[in-house]
Amino acid sequence: MRTILIAVALTMQLMAHTAAAEQLGNVDAGREYARAHCGECHGVEAAREDFSPNVDAPDFSVVANTPGITERALAVWLQTSHPTMPDFIIPAEARDNLIAYIMSLRVAKK
């Protein structure tokens, strides 16, 4: 019984470590990238009073809280051209950081 408890504890510790290691990108670097490259059209700050300057460009907090949005969905979306969005390429590392930042704006469900 004791061996099983130890094995379960070690497994849970490993799972927690693996989940932390899988976090995509750097939130702070993503925030800086968003401010520098996305803020002209999108509301990029977490503050409620930071609205998108362009009515066709959603606030990043709205994107983060869209039902079903995931890191993978954002990666695909950011690599796909959009008629209302400038055609520019986000470098892979910056893209991962931007995704990490956008996902950090997600509000936990109550």
Helices and strands as residue ranges (DSSP letters): H 2-21, H 27-37, H 60-64, H 71-78, H 92-104
